[in-house]
Amino acid sequence: MNRLTKLTPLVVLFLAMLVILPYASAEDPPKVNINTASLDALTALDGIGPQYAQRIIEHREKNGPFAKPEDIVNVKGIGIKTFEAIKDKISVQ
């Protein structure tokens, strides 16, 4: 195996990194606004299935918007464990 053959995979990897890294983002994805999110957007949250998503929607329709993210625990079946899992992914604004 000559020296060029040994270096080829490293060169390819280096070039791939130069192409990919500018598109890699350190920014967090946008948060899900629990006051306006659709059923599909809510079900994308960890631990929130279609049934809980529907309860969130019904809760905000009946009681008005959530004042703070923590208020999601007022929805039947959503407890502190679920809130802890999604707290960095939800907002009320």
Beta strands, then each sheet from edge to edge (+ up, - down):
strand 1: 32-33
strand 2: 90-91
sheet 1: 1+ 2+
end
